[in-house]
Amino acid sequence: MKKNHTKFWFYFKKNKLALFGLFLILIILFIAIFAHFIAPYNPFETNIAEKFCPPSKKHLLGTDNLGRDVLSRMLYGAKISLLVGFFAVSISICIGIIIGSISGFYGGIVDTILMRFVDMMLCFPTFFLILTVVALIGPSIVNVMVVIGATSWMGTARLVRAEFLSLKEREFVQAAKILGVSDKRIIFCHILPNALAPVIVSATLGIASAILVEAGLSFLGFGVQPPKPSWGNILTEGRIYIFDAWWLTFFPGMAILFAVLSFNLLGEGLRDVLDPRLRGR
């Protein structure tokens, strides 16, 4: 196990872009975890006398239309945006693993039914499906996380199915069947641990996608609702004043850009390391 970890790090550290992505993610995670201590002001405190103050020593990223400190709201927004990303991906990965495992392991009619269901889900434009469901059940942070997770598992299911179709014919699986090991144990203890590499890559890239979807929903008013700050609703609040207070759109936009970029860079790096065919590129 130690040898595998050493080998993984040997290949991973050669990818400078992936290291840069990991560095950015660690910074964002640190900010999200310690936002309460880092924020210079209460992100919910209004001060009309200081509204639309440009970036200065007192307010490093300026203030908004209610005089709230943009930096403090950005720091708290990192916590909510990452929370949505991680929980939504956790939900989608769990659903995808269960459906992909059952489909790949049992095959036959079970595989056909489940894969046609996956194809049917893929026919719907994902963002508009999410938008419709959120509009019906009401916007909130919990609803956003659940809906994004429940509508973005299809790629994971296909990846897991493909791995199971290959792994279930291996000798160690056949030996487990001969010994009378239950299907549940074979799936979760023997095959699944060997099929997680592409799932890890998919999860990393999925977090970036979930952050973008949340930002898009919040921008349209169907995501995290004010006064709770997220990068998306900070951005949508600032779009009205884009010509008078440029910092209200520039800074949350850059935060979303760097967060998505960092997870994409890390995901691409993990894919290169975990797939032996790509290590020599």
QUILIN-V173055 format. One record per residue. N is the residue number from 0. OMEGA is omega in whole degrees, -180 to 180 (999 if undefined). D_CENTER is the distance of its C-alpha to the mean C-alpha in Angstrom with 2 decimals. Layout:
n | omega | d_center
N | OMEGA | D_CENTER
N | OMEGA | D_CENTER
This chain:
n | omega | d_center
0 | 179 | 27.81
1 | 179 | 28.51
2 | 179 | 29.57
3 | 179 | 26.32
4 | 179 | 24.37
5 | 179 | 26.85
6 | 179 | 26.55
7 | -178 | 22.75
8 | 179 | 23.01
9 | -180 | 25.94
10 | -176 | 24.07
11 | -176 | 20.83
12 | 176 | 22.84
13 | 179 | 24.58
14 | -175 | 21.49
15 | 180 | 21.76
16 | 178 | 18.82
17 | 177 | 16.48
18 | 178 | 18.29
19 | 177 | 17.88
20 | 178 | 14.09
21 | 179 | 14.22
22 | 179 | 16.74
23 | -180 | 14.74
24 | 179 | 11.78
25 | 177 | 14.61
26 | -180 | 16.16
27 | 178 | 13.27
28 | 178 | 12.90
29 | 179 | 16.69
30 | -178 | 16.88
31 | -177 | 14.56
32 | -174 | 16.59
33 | -179 | 19.92
34 | -178 | 19.59
35 | -178 | 22.47
36 | -176 | 24.72
37 | -174 | 23.82
38 | -179 | 24.06
39 | -179 | 27.64
40 | 172 | 28.08
41 | -176 | 27.13
42 | -179 | 24.38
43 | -176 | 26.16
44 | -180 | 29.65
45 | 178 | 31.34
46 | -174 | 34.26
47 | -179 | 35.70
48 | -178 | 38.15
49 | -179 | 35.40
50 | 179 | 33.34
51 | 173 | 32.21
52 | 178 | 33.13
53 | 178 | 31.95
54 | -178 | 30.30
55 | 178 | 32.94
56 | -179 | 33.67
57 | 178 | 33.47
58 | -171 | 30.19
59 | 179 | 28.34
60 | 178 | 26.05
61 | 178 | 28.60
62 | -178 | 28.70
63 | -175 | 27.82
64 | 177 | 30.19
65 | 179 | 30.72
66 | 179 | 31.25
67 | -179 | 28.03
68 | -176 | 26.85
69 | 179 | 23.90
70 | 179 | 22.92
71 | 179 | 22.79
72 | 177 | 20.69
73 | -179 | 18.24
74 | 177 | 18.02
75 | 178 | 17.46
76 | 177 | 14.97
77 | 180 | 12.76
78 | -177 | 12.87
79 | -179 | 12.01
80 | 178 | 9.18
81 | 178 | 7.45
82 | 178 | 8.85
83 | -179 | 7.48
84 | -176 | 3.74
85 | -178 | 5.25
86 | 178 | 7.83
87 | 180 | 6.70
88 | 177 | 5.28
89 | 179 | 8.50
90 | -178 | 10.50
91 | 180 | 9.81
92 | 179 | 10.50
93 | 179 | 13.55
94 | -179 | 14.89
95 | 179 | 14.51
96 | -178 | 16.22
97 | -178 | 18.97
98 | 180 | 19.82
99 | 180 | 19.63
100 | -179 | 21.70
101 | -178 | 24.32
102 | -178 | 24.62
103 | -176 | 25.04
104 | -174 | 27.28
105 | 178 | 29.70
106 | 175 | 29.83
107 | -177 | 32.59
108 | 178 | 32.48
109 | 179 | 29.43
110 | -179 | 27.47
111 | -178 | 28.92
112 | -177 | 28.08
113 | 180 | 24.45
114 | 175 | 23.85
115 | 175 | 25.65
116 | 176 | 23.41
117 | 179 | 20.34
118 | 179 | 22.28
119 | 179 | 23.08
120 | -180 | 19.49
121 | 179 | 18.74
122 | -179 | 21.73
123 | 172 | 20.18
124 | -169 | 18.37
125 | -176 | 14.89
126 | -179 | 14.55
127 | 174 | 18.15
128 | 178 | 17.80
129 | -179 | 15.08
130 | -179 | 17.39
131 | -179 | 20.38
132 | 179 | 19.21
133 | 178 | 18.06
134 | -179 | 21.40
135 | -175 | 23.27
136 | 177 | 21.95
137 | -179 | 21.51
138 | 173 | 18.78
139 | -177 | 17.47
140 | 180 | 14.39
141 | 180 | 14.81
142 | 179 | 15.48
143 | -180 | 12.48
144 | -177 | 10.13
145 | -176 | 12.54
146 | 179 | 13.10
147 | 180 | 9.68
148 | -176 | 9.37
149 | -179 | 13.02
150 | -176 | 13.01
151 | -176 | 10.43
152 | -170 | 11.87
153 | 179 | 14.68
154 | 178 | 13.61
155 | 180 | 13.02
156 | 180 | 16.35
157 | 178 | 18.15
158 | -179 | 17.12
159 | 178 | 18.24
160 | -179 | 21.34
161 | 179 | 22.35
162 | -180 | 22.20
163 | 179 | 24.19
164 | 179 | 26.76
165 | -172 | 27.47
166 | -175 | 27.40
167 | 178 | 29.43
168 | -179 | 32.46
169 | -175 | 32.48
170 | -176 | 35.40
171 | 177 | 33.63
172 | 178 | 32.36
173 | 178 | 35.84
174 | 179 | 37.42
175 | 178 | 35.29
176 | 179 | 36.38
177 | -180 | 39.99
178 | 177 | 39.83
179 | 178 | 38.81
180 | -178 | 35.31
181 | 179 | 33.50
182 | -179 | 30.91
183 | -179 | 28.31
184 | 178 | 28.99
185 | -178 | 29.03
186 | -170 | 25.65
187 | -178 | 23.78
188 | -176 | 25.97
189 | -175 | 27.22
190 | -173 | 25.05
191 | 179 | 21.44
192 | 179 | 21.40
193 | -178 | 22.58
194 | -172 | 19.98
195 | -176 | 16.79
196 | 179 | 16.66
197 | 179 | 15.08
198 | 178 | 12.67
199 | 178 | 11.44
200 | -180 | 11.08
201 | 179 | 9.36
202 | 180 | 6.71
203 | 178 | 6.38
204 | 180 | 6.53
205 | 178 | 4.29
206 | 177 | 1.16
207 | 180 | 4.56
208 | -179 | 5.64
209 | 177 | 4.47
210 | 179 | 5.85
211 | 180 | 8.57
212 | 179 | 9.37
213 | 179 | 9.78
214 | 179 | 11.83
215 | 178 | 13.76
216 | 179 | 14.56
217 | 179 | 15.65
218 | 180 | 17.64
219 | 178 | 19.42
220 | -179 | 20.08
221 | -178 | 18.17
222 | 178 | 15.22
223 | -173 | 15.71
224 | 174 | 19.47
225 | 9 | 21.69
226 | 177 | 22.99
227 | -177 | 19.62
228 | 166 | 18.09
229 | -178 | 14.68
230 | -179 | 14.40
231 | -178 | 14.68
232 | 171 | 17.80
233 | 180 | 19.32
234 | -178 | 19.18
235 | 176 | 20.77
236 | -177 | 23.40
237 | -175 | 24.37
238 | -180 | 24.76
239 | -175 | 28.12
240 | -172 | 29.45
241 | -179 | 28.05
242 | -179 | 31.60
243 | -178 | 32.79
244 | -174 | 29.86
245 | -175 | 27.72
246 | -179 | 25.75
247 | 177 | 24.10
248 | -175 | 22.09
249 | -174 | 22.14
250 | 175 | 20.44
251 | 176 | 17.39
252 | 178 | 17.08
253 | 178 | 17.29
254 | 178 | 14.72
255 | 180 | 12.08
256 | -177 | 13.56
257 | 178 | 13.50
258 | -180 | 9.97
259 | 179 | 8.74
260 | -177 | 11.77
261 | 179 | 11.30
262 | 177 | 8.10
263 | 178 | 9.98
264 | 178 | 13.12
265 | 179 | 12.07
266 | 178 | 10.86
267 | 178 | 14.18
268 | 178 | 16.08
269 | 178 | 15.06
270 | -180 | 16.02
271 | -177 | 19.29
272 | -175 | 20.08
273 | 177 | 19.39
274 | -177 | 21.28
275 | -178 | 24.90
276 | -176 | 25.85
277 | -174 | 23.71
278 | -175 | 24.86
279 | -177 | 27.99
280 | 999 | 26.68
